[in-house]
Amino acid sequence: MPSTVIRSYKYDPKCNQLVVVFQSGRRYVYEEVPSAVFESMKRAFSKGEFLNNHIRDHYRYVRTF
């Protein structure tokens, strides 16, 4: 199901980084995200809700452009 909040996301297992691009175009790189968390996000019905509940405020992030 397409997300109304998240445009795209990808995970780099080599450095445990989750890159999220929001519909607004803002891009965030979440650091030290375990692969199990990413796998759970992929299975979640609502990616935005999962991000808010399990990633945001739990992992360091950097906003990139």
PDBQT receptor file of N, H, CA, C and O in Angstrom, charges set to zero:
ATOM      1  N   MET A   1       0.844  -1.180   0.000  1.00  0.00    +0.000 N 
ATOM      2  CA  MET A   1       0.000   0.000   0.000  1.00  0.00    +0.000 C 
ATOM      3  C   MET A   1       0.886   1.238   0.000  1.00  0.00    +0.000 C 
ATOM      4  O   MET A   1       1.803   1.323   0.817  1.00  0.00    +0.000 OA
ATOM      5  N   PRO A   2       0.649   2.186  -0.873  1.00  0.00    +0.000 N 
ATOM      6  CA  PRO A   2       1.446   3.418  -0.876  1.00  0.00    +0.000 C 
ATOM      7  C   PRO A   2       1.231   4.207   0.411  1.00  0.00    +0.000 C 
ATOM      8  O   PRO A   2       0.140   4.215   0.980  1.00  0.00    +0.000 OA
ATOM      9  N   SER A   3       2.274   4.853   0.845  1.00  0.00    +0.000 N 
ATOM     10  H   SER A   3       3.160   4.846   0.383  1.00  0.00    +0.000 HD
ATOM     11  CA  SER A   3       2.207   5.644   2.068  1.00  0.00    +0.000 C 
ATOM     12  C   SER A   3       1.851   7.086   1.732  1.00  0.00    +0.000 C 
ATOM     13  O   SER A   3       2.301   7.630   0.723  1.00  0.00    +0.000 OA
ATOM     14  N   THR A   4       1.048   7.692   2.577  1.00  0.00    +0.000 N 
ATOM     15  H   THR A   4       0.683   7.251   3.397  1.00  0.00    +0.000 HD
ATOM     16  CA  THR A   4       0.722   9.099   2.393  1.00  0.00    +0.000 C 
ATOM     17  C   THR A   4       1.808   9.986   2.970  1.00  0.00    +0.000 C 
ATOM     18  O   THR A   4       1.813  11.193   2.728  1.00  0.00    +0.000 OA
ATOM     19  N   VAL A   5       2.728   9.407   3.730  1.00  0.00    +0.000 N 
ATOM     20  H   VAL A   5       2.724   8.426   3.926  1.00  0.00    +0.000 HD
ATOM     21  CA  VAL A   5       3.782  10.166   4.404  1.00  0.00    +0.000 C 
ATOM     22  C   VAL A   5       5.159   9.898   3.790  1.00  0.00    +0.000 C 
ATOM     23  O   VAL A   5       5.949  10.824   3.606  1.00  0.00    +0.000 OA
ATOM     24  N   ILE A   6       5.438   8.652   3.478  1.00  0.00    +0.000 N 
ATOM     25  H   ILE A   6       4.796   7.900   3.627  1.00  0.00    +0.000 HD
ATOM     26  CA  ILE A   6       6.758   8.236   3.012  1.00  0.00    +0.000 C 
ATOM     27  C   ILE A   6       6.733   8.003   1.503  1.00  0.00    +0.000 C 
ATOM     28  O   ILE A   6       5.932   7.215   1.002  1.00  0.00    +0.000 OA
ATOM     29  N   ARG A   7       7.608   8.689   0.792  1.00  0.00    +0.000 N 
ATOM     30  H   ARG A   7       8.259   9.329   1.199  1.00  0.00    +0.000 HD
ATOM     31  CA  ARG A   7       7.727   8.513  -0.665  1.00  0.00    +0.000 C 
ATOM     32  C   ARG A   7       8.515   7.250  -0.971  1.00  0.00    +0.000 C 
ATOM     33  O   ARG A   7       8.113   6.448  -1.813  1.00  0.00    +0.000 OA
ATOM     34  N   SER A   8       9.657   7.075  -0.275  1.00  0.00    +0.000 N 
ATOM     35  H   SER A   8       9.984   7.727   0.409  1.00  0.00    +0.000 HD
ATOM     36  CA  SER A   8      10.487   5.892  -0.501  1.00  0.00    +0.000 C 
ATOM     37  C   SER A   8      11.365   5.648   0.717  1.00  0.00    +0.000 C 
ATOM     38  O   SER A   8      11.557   6.527   1.558  1.00  0.00    +0.000 OA
ATOM     39  N   TYR A   9      11.890   4.435   0.789  1.00  0.00    +0.000 N 
ATOM     40  H   TYR A   9      11.734   3.722   0.106  1.00  0.00    +0.000 HD
ATOM     41  CA  TYR A   9      12.829   4.088   1.850  1.00  0.00    +0.000 C 
ATOM     42  C   TYR A   9      13.715   2.962   1.354  1.00  0.00    +0.000 C 
ATOM     43  O   TYR A   9      13.316   2.150   0.519  1.00  0.00    +0.000 OA
ATOM     44  N   LYS A  10      14.922   2.933   1.885  1.00  0.00    +0.000 N 
ATOM     45  H   LYS A  10      15.247   3.592   2.563  1.00  0.00    +0.000 HD
ATOM     46  CA  LYS A  10      15.844   1.846   1.548  1.00  0.00    +0.000 C 
ATOM     47  C   LYS A  10      16.771   1.630   2.728  1.00  0.00    +0.000 C 
ATOM     48  O   LYS A  10      16.949   2.504   3.576  1.00  0.00    +0.000 OA
ATOM     49  N   TYR A  11      17.352   0.453   2.759  1.00  0.00    +0.000 N 
ATOM     50  H   TYR A  11      17.208  -0.257   2.071  1.00  0.00    +0.000 HD
ATOM     51  CA  TYR A  11      18.194   0.062   3.886  1.00  0.00    +0.000 C 
ATOM     52  C   TYR A  11      19.540  -0.402   3.367  1.00  0.00    +0.000 C 
ATOM     53  O   TYR A  11      19.618  -1.154   2.395  1.00  0.00    +0.000 OA
ATOM     54  N   ASP A  12      20.597   0.050   4.019  1.00  0.00    +0.000 N 
ATOM     55  H   ASP A  12      20.534   0.661   4.808  1.00  0.00    +0.000 HD
ATOM     56  CA  ASP A  12      21.953  -0.388   3.696  1.00  0.00    +0.000 C 
ATOM     57  C   ASP A  12      22.428  -1.298   4.826  1.00  0.00    +0.000 C 
ATOM     58  O   ASP A  12      22.795  -0.814   5.896  1.00  0.00    +0.000 OA
ATOM     59  N   PRO A  13      22.424  -2.611   4.597  1.00  0.00    +0.000 N 
ATOM     60  CA  PRO A  13      22.797  -3.540   5.665  1.00  0.00    +0.000 C 
ATOM     61  C   PRO A  13      24.265  -3.475   6.056  1.00  0.00    +0.000 C 
ATOM     62  O   PRO A  13      24.627  -3.907   7.151  1.00  0.00    +0.000 OA
ATOM     63  N   LYS A  14      25.114  -2.948   5.188  1.00  0.00    +0.000 N 
ATOM     64  H   LYS A  14      24.819  -2.597   4.299  1.00  0.00    +0.000 HD
ATOM     65  CA  LYS A  14      26.545  -2.862   5.510  1.00  0.00    +0.000 C 
ATOM     66  C   LYS A  14      26.805  -1.879   6.632  1.00  0.00    +0.000 C 
ATOM     67  O   LYS A  14      27.696  -2.089   7.455  1.00  0.00    +0.000 OA
ATOM     68  N   CYS A  15      26.027  -0.802   6.666  1.00  0.00    +0.000 N 
ATOM     69  H   CYS A  15      25.304  -0.632   5.997  1.00  0.00    +0.000 HD
ATOM     70  CA  CYS A  15      26.254   0.207   7.710  1.00  0.00    +0.000 C 
ATOM     71  C   CYS A  15      25.010   0.428   8.572  1.00  0.00    +0.000 C 
ATOM     72  O   CYS A  15      24.962   1.367   9.366  1.00  0.00    +0.000 OA
ATOM     73  N   ASN A  16      24.008  -0.434   8.414  1.00  0.00    +0.000 N 
ATOM     74  H   ASN A  16      24.047  -1.197   7.769  1.00  0.00    +0.000 HD
ATOM     75  CA  ASN A  16      22.783  -0.366   9.228  1.00  0.00    +0.000 C 
ATOM     76  C   ASN A  16      22.124   1.005   9.171  1.00  0.00    +0.000 C 
ATOM     77  O   ASN A  16      21.707   1.548  10.194  1.00  0.00    +0.000 OA
ATOM     78  N   GLN A  17      22.035   1.558   7.971  1.00  0.00    +0.000 N 
ATOM     79  H   GLN A  17      22.375   1.117   7.140  1.00  0.00    +0.000 HD
ATOM     80  CA  GLN A  17      21.390   2.860   7.788  1.00  0.00    +0.000 C 
ATOM     81  C   GLN A  17      20.081   2.698   7.025  1.00  0.00    +0.000 C 
ATOM     82  O   GLN A  17      20.002   1.992   6.019  1.00  0.00    +0.000 OA
ATOM     83  N   LEU A  18      19.071   3.366   7.532  1.00  0.00    +0.000 N 
ATOM     84  H   LEU A  18      19.135   3.939   8.349  1.00  0.00    +0.000 HD
ATOM     85  CA  LEU A  18      17.775   3.415   6.883  1.00  0.00    +0.000 C 
ATOM     86  C   LEU A  18      17.590   4.816   6.314  1.00  0.00    +0.000 C 
ATOM     87  O   LEU A  18      17.641   5.800   7.052  1.00  0.00    +0.000 OA
ATOM     88  N   VAL A  19      17.378   4.909   5.019  1.00  0.00    +0.000 N 
ATOM     89  H   VAL A  19      17.337   4.110   4.419  1.00  0.00    +0.000 HD
ATOM     90  CA  VAL A  19      17.169   6.193   4.355  1.00  0.00    +0.000 C 
ATOM     91  C   VAL A  19      15.677   6.307   4.048  1.00  0.00    +0.000 C 
ATOM     92  O   VAL A  19      15.091   5.435   3.406  1.00  0.00    +0.000 OA
ATOM     93  N   VAL A  20      15.079   7.396   4.518  1.00  0.00    +0.000 N 
ATOM     94  H   VAL A  20      15.555   8.104   5.040  1.00  0.00    +0.000 HD
ATOM     95  CA  VAL A  20      13.656   7.621   4.305  1.00  0.00    +0.000 C 
ATOM     96  C   VAL A  20      13.474   8.958   3.599  1.00  0.00    +0.000 C 
ATOM     97  O   VAL A  20      14.000   9.981   4.036  1.00  0.00    +0.000 OA
ATOM     98  N   VAL A  21      12.728   8.936   2.505  1.00  0.00    +0.000 N 
ATOM     99  H   VAL A  21      12.301   8.104   2.150  1.00  0.00    +0.000 HD
ATOM    100  CA  VAL A  21      12.371  10.160   1.794  1.00  0.00    +0.000 C 
ATOM    101  C   VAL A  21      10.873  10.361   1.988  1.00  0.00    +0.000 C 
ATOM    102  O   VAL A  21      10.063   9.507   1.627  1.00  0.00    +0.000 OA
ATOM    103  N   PHE A  22      10.525  11.496   2.561  1.00  0.00    +0.000 N 
ATOM    104  H   PHE A  22      11.183  12.189   2.854  1.00  0.00    +0.000 HD
ATOM    105  CA  PHE A  22       9.128  11.801   2.826  1.00  0.00    +0.000 C 
ATOM    106  C   PHE A  22       8.478  12.428   1.595  1.00  0.00    +0.000 C 
ATOM    107  O   PHE A  22       9.174  12.887   0.689  1.00  0.00    +0.000 OA
ATOM    108  N   GLN A  23       7.159  12.448   1.561  1.00  0.00    +0.000 N 
ATOM    109  H   GLN A  23       6.594  12.075   2.297  1.00  0.00    +0.000 HD
ATOM    110  CA  GLN A  23       6.430  13.026   0.435  1.00  0.00    +0.000 C 
ATOM    111  C   GLN A  23       6.823  14.486   0.212  1.00  0.00    +0.000 C 
ATOM    112  O   GLN A  23       6.748  14.982  -0.912  1.00  0.00    +0.000 OA
ATOM    113  N   SER A  24       7.235  15.166   1.261  1.00  0.00    +0.000 N 
ATOM    114  H   SER A  24       7.295  14.763   2.174  1.00  0.00    +0.000 HD
ATOM    115  CA  SER A  24       7.656  16.569   1.163  1.00  0.00    +0.000 C 
ATOM    116  C   SER A  24       8.998  16.723   0.451  1.00  0.00    +0.000 C 
ATOM    117  O   SER A  24       9.378  17.828   0.062  1.00  0.00    +0.000 OA
ATOM    118  N   GLY A  25       9.716  15.609   0.282  1.00  0.00    +0.000 N 
ATOM    119  H   GLY A  25       9.408  14.712   0.598  1.00  0.00    +0.000 HD
ATOM    120  CA  GLY A  25      11.043  15.647  -0.317  1.00  0.00    +0.000 C 
ATOM    121  C   GLY A  25      12.160  15.630   0.701  1.00  0.00    +0.000 C 
ATOM    122  O   GLY A  25      13.326  15.469   0.340  1.00  0.00    +0.000 OA
ATOM    123  N   ARG A  26      11.827  15.791   1.959  1.00  0.00    +0.000 N 
ATOM    124  H   ARG A  26      10.881  15.922   2.253  1.00  0.00    +0.000 HD
ATOM    125  CA  ARG A  26      12.863  15.730   3.000  1.00  0.00    +0.000 C 
ATOM    126  C   ARG A  26      13.418  14.317   3.078  1.00  0.00    +0.000 C 
ATOM    127  O   ARG A  26      12.685  13.334   2.971  1.00  0.00    +0.000 OA
ATOM    128  N   ARG A  27      14.726  14.239   3.265  1.00  0.00    +0.000 N 
ATOM    129  H   ARG A  27      15.322  15.038   3.352  1.00  0.00    +0.000 HD
ATOM    130  CA  ARG A  27      15.428  12.949   3.287  1.00  0.00    +0.000 C 
ATOM    131  C   ARG A  27      16.153  12.819   4.611  1.00  0.00    +0.000 C 
ATOM    132  O   ARG A  27      16.901  13.713   5.005  1.00  0.00    +0.000 OA
ATOM    133  N   TYR A  28      15.936  11.707   5.300  1.00  0.00    +0.000 N 
ATOM    134  H   TYR A  28      15.328  10.980   4.980  1.00  0.00    +0.000 HD
ATOM    135  CA  TYR A  28      16.564  11.453   6.587  1.00  0.00    +0.000 C 
ATOM    136  C   TYR A  28      17.306  10.127   6.522  1.00  0.00    +0.000 C 
ATOM    137  O   TYR A  28      16.842   9.164   5.912  1.00  0.00    +0.000 OA
ATOM    138  N   VAL A  29      18.464  10.099   7.160  1.00  0.00    +0.000 N 
ATOM    139  H   VAL A  29      18.841  10.881   7.655  1.00  0.00    +0.000 HD
ATOM    140  CA  VAL A  29      19.243   8.870   7.282  1.00  0.00    +0.000 C 
ATOM    141  C   VAL A  29      19.268   8.502   8.759  1.00  0.00    +0.000 C 
ATOM    142  O   VAL A  29      19.848   9.214   9.579  1.00  0.00    +0.000 OA
ATOM    143  N   TYR A  30      18.633   7.383   9.087  1.00  0.00    +0.000 N 
ATOM    144  H   TYR A  30      18.162   6.804   8.421  1.00  0.00    +0.000 HD
ATOM    145  CA  TYR A  30      18.602   6.873  10.461  1.00  0.00    +0.000 C 
ATOM    146  C   TYR A  30      19.755   5.899  10.625  1.00  0.00    +0.000 C 
ATOM    147  O   TYR A  30      19.943   5.003   9.802  1.00  0.00    +0.000 OA
ATOM    148  N   GLU A  31      20.526   6.077  11.686  1.00  0.00    +0.000 N 
ATOM    149  H   GLU A  31      20.373   6.805  12.354  1.00  0.00    +0.000 HD
ATOM    150  CA  GLU A  31      21.752   5.303  11.886  1.00  0.00    +0.000 C 
ATOM    151  C   GLU A  31      21.553   4.177  12.893  1.00  0.00    +0.000 C 
ATOM    152  O   GLU A  31      20.738   4.271  13.811  1.00  0.00    +0.000 OA
ATOM    153  N   GLU A  32      22.322   3.113  12.694  1.00  0.00    +0.000 N 
ATOM    154  H   GLU A  32      22.984   3.037  11.949  1.00  0.00    +0.000 HD
ATOM    155  CA  GLU A  32      22.365   1.967  13.597  1.00  0.00    +0.000 C 
ATOM    156  C   GLU A  32      21.007   1.289  13.763  1.00  0.00    +0.000 C 
ATOM    157  O   GLU A  32      20.652   0.841  14.854  1.00  0.00    +0.000 OA
ATOM    158  N   VAL A  33      20.257   1.221  12.671  1.00  0.00    +0.000 N 
ATOM    159  H   VAL A  33      20.544   1.585  11.786  1.00  0.00    +0.000 HD
ATOM    160  CA  VAL A  33      18.966   0.545  12.685  1.00  0.00    +0.000 C 
ATOM    161  C   VAL A  33      19.206  -0.942  12.405  1.00  0.00    +0.000 C 
ATOM    162  O   VAL A  33      19.742  -1.286  11.352  1.00  0.00    +0.000 OA
ATOM    163  N   PRO A  34      18.823  -1.817  13.318  1.00  0.00    +0.000 N 
ATOM    164  CA  PRO A  34      19.026  -3.254  13.081  1.00  0.00    +0.000 C 
ATOM    165  C   PRO A  34      18.212  -3.745  11.884  1.00  0.00    +0.000 C 
ATOM    166  O   PRO A  34      17.139  -3.219  11.590  1.00  0.00    +0.000 OA
ATOM    167  N   SER A  35      18.728  -4.740  11.216  1.00  0.00    +0.000 N 
ATOM    168  H   SER A  35      19.600  -5.168  11.456  1.00  0.00    +0.000 HD
ATOM    169  CA  SER A  35      18.033  -5.273  10.041  1.00  0.00    +0.000 C 
ATOM    170  C   SER A  35      16.662  -5.826  10.410  1.00  0.00    +0.000 C 
ATOM    171  O   SER A  35      15.739  -5.770   9.597  1.00  0.00    +0.000 OA
ATOM    172  N   ALA A  36      16.514  -6.356  11.616  1.00  0.00    +0.000 N 
ATOM    173  H   ALA A  36      17.263  -6.401  12.277  1.00  0.00    +0.000 HD
ATOM    174  CA  ALA A  36      15.214  -6.884  12.050  1.00  0.00    +0.000 C 
ATOM    175  C   ALA A  36      14.161  -5.773  12.116  1.00  0.00    +0.000 C 
ATOM    176  O   ALA A  36      12.989  -6.010  11.824  1.00  0.00    +0.000 OA
ATOM    177  N   VAL A  37      14.573  -4.573  12.497  1.00  0.00    +0.000 N 
ATOM    178  H   VAL A  37      15.525  -4.380  12.734  1.00  0.00    +0.000 HD
ATOM    179  CA  VAL A  37      13.645  -3.440  12.541  1.00  0.00    +0.000 C 
ATOM    180  C   VAL A  37      13.229  -3.066  11.124  1.00  0.00    +0.000 C 
ATOM    181  O   VAL A  37      12.055  -2.799  10.866  1.00  0.00    +0.000 OA
ATOM    182  N   PHE A  38      14.186  -3.048  10.212  1.00  0.00    +0.000 N 
ATOM    183  H   PHE A  38      15.139  -3.265  10.421  1.00  0.00    +0.000 HD
ATOM    184  CA  PHE A  38      13.862  -2.754   8.814  1.00  0.00    +0.000 C 
ATOM    185  C   PHE A  38      12.914  -3.807   8.239  1.00  0.00    +0.000 C 
ATOM    186  O   PHE A  38      11.961  -3.462   7.539  1.00  0.00    +0.000 OA
ATOM    187  N   GLU A  39      13.160  -5.063   8.522  1.00  0.00    +0.000 N 
ATOM    188  H   GLU A  39      13.933  -5.343   9.091  1.00  0.00    +0.000 HD
ATOM    189  CA  GLU A  39      12.286  -6.134   8.034  1.00  0.00    +0.000 C 
ATOM    190  C   GLU A  39      10.870  -5.967   8.585  1.00  0.00    +0.000 C 
ATOM    191  O   GLU A  39       9.895  -6.205   7.873  1.00  0.00    +0.000 OA
ATOM    192  N   SER A  40      10.756  -5.566   9.832  1.00  0.00    +0.000 N 
ATOM    193  H   SER A  40      11.548  -5.373  10.411  1.00  0.00    +0.000 HD
ATOM    194  CA  SER A  40       9.443  -5.315  10.427  1.00  0.00    +0.000 C 
ATOM    195  C   SER A  40       8.759  -4.139   9.751  1.00  0.00    +0.000 C 
ATOM    196  O   SER A  40       7.546  -4.161   9.547  1.00  0.00    +0.000 OA
ATOM    197  N   MET A  41       9.525  -3.113   9.401  1.00  0.00    +0.000 N 
ATOM    198  H   MET A  41      10.511  -3.095   9.566  1.00  0.00    +0.000 HD
ATOM    199  CA  MET A  41       8.955  -1.960   8.712  1.00  0.00    +0.000 C 
ATOM    200  C   MET A  41       8.409  -2.373   7.348  1.00  0.00    +0.000 C 
ATOM    201  O   MET A  41       7.331  -1.933   6.950  1.00  0.00    +0.000 OA
ATOM    202  N   LYS A  42       9.144  -3.210   6.639  1.00  0.00    +0.000 N 
ATOM    203  H   LYS A  42      10.019  -3.568   6.962  1.00  0.00    +0.000 HD
ATOM    204  CA  LYS A  42       8.689  -3.666   5.325  1.00  0.00    +0.000 C 
ATOM    205  C   LYS A  42       7.355  -4.400   5.423  1.00  0.00    +0.000 C 
ATOM    206  O   LYS A  42       6.527  -4.306   4.517  1.00  0.00    +0.000 OA
ATOM    207  N   ARG A  43       7.145  -5.124   6.506  1.00  0.00    +0.000 N 
ATOM    208  H   ARG A  43       7.818  -5.201   7.242  1.00  0.00    +0.000 HD
ATOM    209  CA  ARG A  43       5.919  -5.901   6.686  1.00  0.00    +0.000 C 
ATOM    210  C   ARG A  43       4.765  -5.076   7.258  1.00  0.00    +0.000 C 
ATOM    211  O   ARG A  43       3.608  -5.491   7.194  1.00  0.00    +0.000 OA
ATOM    212  N   ALA A  44       5.084  -3.916   7.814  1.00  0.00    +0.000 N 
ATOM    213  H   ALA A  44       6.024  -3.579   7.866  1.00  0.00    +0.000 HD
ATOM    214  CA  ALA A  44       4.052  -3.099   8.470  1.00  0.00    +0.000 C 
ATOM    215  C   ALA A  44       3.033  -2.585   7.461  1.00  0.00    +0.000 C 
ATOM    216  O   ALA A  44       3.389  -2.200   6.348  1.00  0.00    +0.000 OA
ATOM    217  N   PHE A  45       1.775  -2.582   7.857  1.00  0.00    +0.000 N 
ATOM    218  H   PHE A  45       1.486  -2.895   8.761  1.00  0.00    +0.000 HD
ATOM    219  CA  PHE A  45       0.722  -2.046   6.997  1.00  0.00    +0.000 C 
ATOM    220  C   PHE A  45       0.928  -0.559   6.756  1.00  0.00    +0.000 C 
ATOM    221  O   PHE A  45       0.837  -0.087   5.622  1.00  0.00    +0.000 OA
ATOM    222  N   SER A  46       1.211   0.185   7.839  1.00  0.00    +0.000 N 
ATOM    223  H   SER A  46       1.285  -0.198   8.760  1.00  0.00    +0.000 HD
ATOM    224  CA  SER A  46       1.450   1.624   7.732  1.00  0.00    +0.000 C 
ATOM    225  C   SER A  46       2.922   1.906   8.003  1.00  0.00    +0.000 C 
ATOM    226  O   SER A  46       3.384   1.809   9.140  1.00  0.00    +0.000 OA
ATOM    227  N   LYS A  47       3.649   2.255   6.953  1.00  0.00    +0.000 N 
ATOM    228  H   LYS A  47       3.274   2.334   6.030  1.00  0.00    +0.000 HD
ATOM    229  CA  LYS A  47       5.075   2.555   7.111  1.00  0.00    +0.000 C 
ATOM    230  C   LYS A  47       5.278   3.805   7.962  1.00  0.00    +0.000 C 
ATOM    231  O   LYS A  47       6.191   3.848   8.786  1.00  0.00    +0.000 OA
ATOM    232  N   GLY A  48       4.437   4.821   7.771  1.00  0.00    +0.000 N 
ATOM    233  H   GLY A  48       3.695   4.785   7.102  1.00  0.00    +0.000 HD
ATOM    234  CA  GLY A  48       4.558   6.053   8.543  1.00  0.00    +0.000 C 
ATOM    235  C   GLY A  48       4.316   5.832  10.024  1.00  0.00    +0.000 C 
ATOM    236  O   GLY A  48       5.034   6.375  10.864  1.00  0.00    +0.000 OA
ATOM    237  N   GLU A  49       3.315   5.042  10.342  1.00  0.00    +0.000 N 
ATOM    238  H   GLU A  49       2.732   4.601   9.659  1.00  0.00    +0.000 HD
ATOM    239  CA  GLU A  49       3.024   4.736  11.745  1.00  0.00    +0.000 C 
ATOM    240  C   GLU A  49       4.165   3.933  12.360  1.00  0.00    +0.000 C 
ATOM    241  O   GLU A  49       4.570   4.188  13.494  1.00  0.00    +0.000 OA
ATOM    242  N   PHE A  50       4.680   2.965  11.610  1.00  0.00    +0.000 N 
ATOM    243  H   PHE A  50       4.350   2.757  10.688  1.00  0.00    +0.000 HD
ATOM    244  CA  PHE A  50       5.802   2.175  12.113  1.00  0.00    +0.000 C 
ATOM    245  C   PHE A  50       7.001   3.076  12.378  1.00  0.00    +0.000 C 
ATOM    246  O   PHE A  50       7.648   2.971  13.420  1.00  0.00    +0.000 OA
ATOM    247  N   LEU A  51       7.291   3.956  11.435  1.00  0.00    +0.000 N 
ATOM    248  H   LEU A  51       6.766   4.041  10.589  1.00  0.00    +0.000 HD
ATOM    249  CA  LEU A  51       8.417   4.872  11.599  1.00  0.00    +0.000 C 
ATOM    250  C   LEU A  51       8.246   5.706  12.863  1.00  0.00    +0.000 C 
ATOM    251  O   LEU A  51       9.184   5.847  13.648  1.00  0.00    +0.000 OA
ATOM    252  N   ASN A  52       7.063   6.254  13.060  1.00  0.00    +0.000 N 
ATOM    253  H   ASN A  52       6.301   6.140  12.422  1.00  0.00    +0.000 HD
ATOM    254  CA  ASN A  52       6.816   7.084  14.237  1.00  0.00    +0.000 C 
ATOM    255  C   ASN A  52       6.943   6.307  15.540  1.00  0.00    +0.000 C 
ATOM    256  O   ASN A  52       7.456   6.830  16.528  1.00  0.00    +0.000 OA
ATOM    257  N   ASN A  53       6.481   5.070  15.547  1.00  0.00    +0.000 N 
ATOM    258  H   ASN A  53       6.064   4.644  14.743  1.00  0.00    +0.000 HD
ATOM    259  CA  ASN A  53       6.462   4.290  16.786  1.00  0.00    +0.000 C 
ATOM    260  C   ASN A  53       7.748   3.542  17.093  1.00  0.00    +0.000 C 
ATOM    261  O   ASN A  53       8.044   3.284  18.260  1.00  0.00    +0.000 OA
ATOM    262  N   HIS A  54       8.521   3.186  16.067  1.00  0.00    +0.000 N 
ATOM    263  H   HIS A  54       8.281   3.396  15.119  1.00  0.00    +0.000 HD
ATOM    264  CA  HIS A  54       9.660   2.290  16.299  1.00  0.00    +0.000 C 
ATOM    265  C   HIS A  54      11.020   2.820  15.840  1.00  0.00    +0.000 C 
ATOM    266  O   HIS A  54      12.053   2.242  16.181  1.00  0.00    +0.000 OA
ATOM    267  N   ILE A  55      11.032   3.901  15.080  1.00  0.00    +0.000 N 
ATOM    268  H   ILE A  55      10.194   4.371  14.803  1.00  0.00    +0.000 HD
ATOM    269  CA  ILE A  55      12.312   4.389  14.553  1.00  0.00    +0.000 C 
ATOM    270  C   ILE A  55      12.588   5.818  14.996  1.00  0.00    +0.000 C 
ATOM    271  O   ILE A  55      13.608   6.094  15.628  1.00  0.00    +0.000 OA
ATOM    272  N   ARG A  56      11.681   6.718  14.664  1.00  0.00    +0.000 N 
ATOM    273  H   ARG A  56      10.853   6.494  14.150  1.00  0.00    +0.000 HD
ATOM    274  CA  ARG A  56      11.855   8.117  15.072  1.00  0.00    +0.000 C 
ATOM    275  C   ARG A  56      11.921   8.172  16.594  1.00  0.00    +0.000 C 
ATOM    276  O   ARG A  56      11.148   7.494  17.271  1.00  0.00    +0.000 OA
ATOM    277  N   ASP A  57      12.806   8.946  17.120  1.00  0.00    +0.000 N 
ATOM    278  H   ASP A  57      13.434   9.497  16.570  1.00  0.00    +0.000 HD
ATOM    279  CA  ASP A  57      13.053   9.087  18.559  1.00  0.00    +0.000 C 
ATOM    280  C   ASP A  57      13.726   7.869  19.190  1.00  0.00    +0.000 C 
ATOM    281  O   ASP A  57      13.948   7.843  20.400  1.00  0.00    +0.000 OA
ATOM    282  N   HIS A  58      14.054   6.858  18.377  1.00  0.00    +0.000 N 
ATOM    283  H   HIS A  58      13.875   6.879  17.393  1.00  0.00    +0.000 HD
ATOM    284  CA  HIS A  58      14.762   5.680  18.890  1.00  0.00    +0.000 C 
ATOM    285  C   HIS A  58      16.176   5.562  18.312  1.00  0.00    +0.000 C 
ATOM    286  O   HIS A  58      17.047   4.922  18.901  1.00  0.00    +0.000 OA
ATOM    287  N   TYR A  59      16.388   6.181  17.165  1.00  0.00    +0.000 N 
ATOM    288  H   TYR A  59      15.680   6.701  16.686  1.00  0.00    +0.000 HD
ATOM    289  CA  TYR A  59      17.694   6.098  16.492  1.00  0.00    +0.000 C 
ATOM    290  C   TYR A  59      18.140   7.489  16.076  1.00  0.00    +0.000 C 
ATOM    291  O   TYR A  59      17.330   8.351  15.736  1.00  0.00    +0.000 OA
ATOM    292  N   ARG A  60      19.449   7.681  16.113  1.00  0.00    +0.000 N 
ATOM    293  H   ARG A  60      20.107   6.980  16.389  1.00  0.00    +0.000 HD
ATOM    294  CA  ARG A  60      20.009   8.962  15.659  1.00  0.00    +0.000 C 
ATOM    295  C   ARG A  60      19.731   9.108  14.174  1.00  0.00    +0.000 C 
ATOM    296  O   ARG A  60      19.656   8.122  13.440  1.00  0.00    +0.000 OA
ATOM    297  N   TYR A  61      19.579  10.345  13.746  1.00  0.00    +0.000 N 
ATOM    298  H   TYR A  61      19.640  11.146  14.342  1.00  0.00    +0.000 HD
ATOM    299  CA  TYR A  61      19.331  10.597  12.340  1.00  0.00    +0.000 C 
ATOM    300  C   TYR A  61      20.014  11.880  11.890  1.00  0.00    +0.000 C 
ATOM    301  O   TYR A  61      20.371  12.741  12.693  1.00  0.00    +0.000 OA
ATOM    302  N   VAL A  62      20.180  11.974  10.585  1.00  0.00    +0.000 N 
ATOM    303  H   VAL A  62      19.890  11.274   9.932  1.00  0.00    +0.000 HD
ATOM    304  CA  VAL A  62      20.728  13.158   9.955  1.00  0.00    +0.000 C 
ATOM    305  C   VAL A  62      19.789  13.525   8.814  1.00  0.00    +0.000 C 
ATOM    306  O   VAL A  62      19.406  12.668   8.017  1.00  0.00    +0.000 OA
ATOM    307  N   ARG A  63      19.424  14.780   8.739  1.00  0.00    +0.000 N 
ATOM    308  H   ARG A  63      19.734  15.476   9.386  1.00  0.00    +0.000 HD
ATOM    309  CA  ARG A  63      18.616  15.219   7.601  1.00  0.00    +0.000 C 
ATOM    310  C   ARG A  63      19.574  15.587   6.474  1.00  0.00    +0.000 C 
ATOM    311  O   ARG A  63      20.506  16.366   6.673  1.00  0.00    +0.000 OA
ATOM    312  N   THR A  64      19.345  15.028   5.302  1.00  0.00    +0.000 N 
ATOM    313  H   THR A  64      18.588  14.394   5.140  1.00  0.00    +0.000 HD
ATOM    314  CA  THR A  64      20.169  15.318   4.144  1.00  0.00    +0.000 C 
ATOM    315  C   THR A  64      19.291  15.921   3.065  1.00  0.00    +0.000 C 
ATOM    316  O   THR A  64      18.064  15.897   3.165  1.00  0.00    +0.000 OA
ATOM    317  N   PHE A  65      19.920  16.461   2.036  1.00  0.00    +0.000 N 
ATOM    318  H   PHE A  65      20.916  16.481   1.954  1.00  0.00    +0.000 HD
ATOM    319  CA  PHE A  65      19.147  17.112   0.976  1.00  0.00    +0.000 C 
ATOM    320  C   PHE A  65      19.369  16.447  -0.354  1.00  0.00    +0.000 C 
ATOM    321  O   PHE A  65      18.794  16.868  -1.358  1.00  0.00    +0.000 OA
TER     322      PHE A  65
